[in-house]
């Protein structure tokens, strides 16, 4: 039972925020890579890598901050 008055954020909201932030990082990485002169395939690959990295870090932070505080 949650005795403190801290409101709980639903998991779907956290996953939505993580997905949007990781998608923004992926789009920016892809645009900057393409702008730097890379091929379209290279830009998509770098954007995908940026999405995976950002999502991993953000999910790890969410798990750490949302864990048990006992």
C-alpha positions in Angstrom: 0.0 0.0 0.0 1.2 3.5 -0.8 1.2 5.4 2.5 2.9 8.5 1.2 1.1 11.1 -0.8 3.3 10.8 -3.9 1.1 10.3 -6.9 1.8 7.3 -9.0 2.3 7.8 -12.8 0.8 5.0 -14.9 3.2 2.8 -16.8 1.6 3.6 -20.2 2.4 7.3 -19.6 6.1 6.5 -18.8 6.4 4.3 -21.9 4.8 7.0 -24.0 7.2 9.6 -22.8 10.2 7.3 -23.3 9.0 6.4 -26.8 8.5 10.0 -27.8 11.9 11.1 -26.4 13.7 8.2 -28.1 11.9 8.9 -31.4 13.0 12.6 -31.2 16.6 11.5 -30.6 16.4 9.1 -33.6 15.0 11.7 -35.9 17.6 14.2 -35.0 20.4 11.7 -35.3 19.1 10.7 -38.7 18.8 14.2 -40.0 22.2 15.3 -38.7 23.8 12.2 -40.2 22.2 12.8 -43.6 23.1 16.5 -43.4 26.7 15.4 -42.8 26.7 13.7 -46.2 26.0 10.0 -45.3 23.7 7.9 -47.4 20.1 7.4 -46.6 20.7 3.9 -45.4 23.5 5.2 -43.1 21.3 7.9 -41.7 18.5 5.4 -41.0 21.0 3.0 -39.3 22.3 5.8 -37.1 18.8 6.9 -36.3 17.9 3.4 -35.3 21.0 3.1 -33.1 20.1 6.4 -31.4 16.6 5.2 -30.7 17.8 2.0 -29.1 20.4 3.8 -27.0 18.0 6.5 -25.9 15.2 4.1 -25.1 17.5 1.9 -23.1 18.9 4.7 -21.0 15.4 6.2 -20.4 13.9 2.9 -19.5 16.8 2.2 -17.1 16.3 5.6 -15.5 12.5 5.0 -15.2 13.1 1.6 -13.6 15.6 3.1 -11.1 13.4 6.1 -10.2 10.2 4.1 -10.0 11.6 1.2 -8.0 11.0 0.4 -4.3 11.9 3.2 -1.9 11.9 1.1 1.3 
